[in-house]
Amino acid sequence: AKLQKMQQDYTQMQSNLIADMNQKTASQRYHLVDIRTAFAGHGMNPYRYGSQANTWINPPFQGGPIMGYIHPNQAGWDAEAAVLSEYLRTHR
């Protein structure tokens, strides 16, 4: 519950920042595209030895370069690209 609240607060902060940037530039060129729905069910397993088979996020300390930790894996990037592509297609 605390993690979800943190995510909601962070998303609200981003939304406020986008609104502020648009106001300061007298434009609507900045957008926040929410990818949470696409990632639903594909987050990291919070249990230390839990399976990460369904995650679209690179869990820390599971091998691979440290710069990739907590970032999307290829399946996650593909899902994010689909959401962004759809957003661009429908918001021209």
C-alpha positions in Angstrom: 0.0 0.0 0.0 2.8 2.4 0.8 4.6 1.7 -2.5 1.3 2.4 -4.4 0.9 5.6 -2.5 4.4 6.7 -3.4 3.7 5.9 -7.0 0.5 7.9 -7.0 2.3 10.8 -5.3 5.1 10.7 -7.9 2.7 10.5 -10.8 0.9 13.5 -9.4 4.1 15.4 -9.0 5.0 14.6 -12.7 1.6 15.7 -13.8 1.9 19.0 -11.9 5.4 19.6 -13.4 4.0 19.0 -16.9 1.2 21.5 -16.3 3.7 24.0 -15.0 6.0 23.6 -18.0 3.0 24.0 -20.3 1.9 27.1 -18.5 5.4 28.7 -18.5 5.8 28.1 -22.2 2.2 29.0 -23.1 1.9 25.7 -24.9 0.7 22.2 -24.7 3.9 20.6 -26.0 4.7 18.6 -22.8 2.8 15.4 -22.1 2.8 12.7 -19.4 2.0 9.3 -20.9 1.0 6.9 -18.2 2.3 3.4 -18.8 1.2 1.9 -15.5 -1.7 0.0 -17.0 0.6 -1.6 -19.6 2.9 -2.7 -16.9 0.2 -4.1 -14.6 1.0 -7.6 -13.5 4.6 -7.3 -14.8 6.3 -5.5 -11.9 9.0 -7.0 -9.8 8.2 -9.8 -7.3 8.9 -8.2 -3.9 10.0 -11.5 -2.4 13.7 -11.9 -2.2 13.8 -15.4 -3.8 10.5 -15.0 -5.7 10.3 -15.7 -9.4 10.9 -12.7 -11.7 9.6 -14.6 -14.8 6.7 -12.2 -15.5 8.5 -9.0 -14.7 9.2 -6.4 -17.4 11.7 -4.6 -15.1 15.3 -5.7 -14.6 15.5 -6.6 -10.8 18.7 -5.5 -9.0 21.4 -8.0 -8.3 20.2 -10.5 -10.9 23.1 -10.1 -13.3 23.6 -7.8 -16.2 24.9 -4.3 -16.1 24.1 -2.3 -13.0 22.9 0.6 -15.1 20.0 -1.6 -16.3 18.7 -2.3 -12.8 15.1 -1.2 -12.1 14.7 -0.2 -15.8 12.5 -2.1 -18.3 13.8 -5.2 -20.0 13.1 -5.8 -23.7 9.5 -6.8 -23.1 9.0 -3.7 -21.0 10.6 -1.4 -23.6 8.3 -3.0 -26.2 5.2 -2.5 -24.1 6.2 1.1 -23.4 6.9 1.7 -27.1 3.4 0.4 -27.9 1.8 2.8 -25.4 3.8 5.8 -26.6 3.1 4.9 -30.3 -0.6 4.7 -29.6 -0.5 8.0 -27.7 1.3 9.7 -30.6 -1.1 8.2 -33.1 -4.2 9.4 -31.3 -2.9 12.8 -30.1 -1.8 14.5 -33.3 
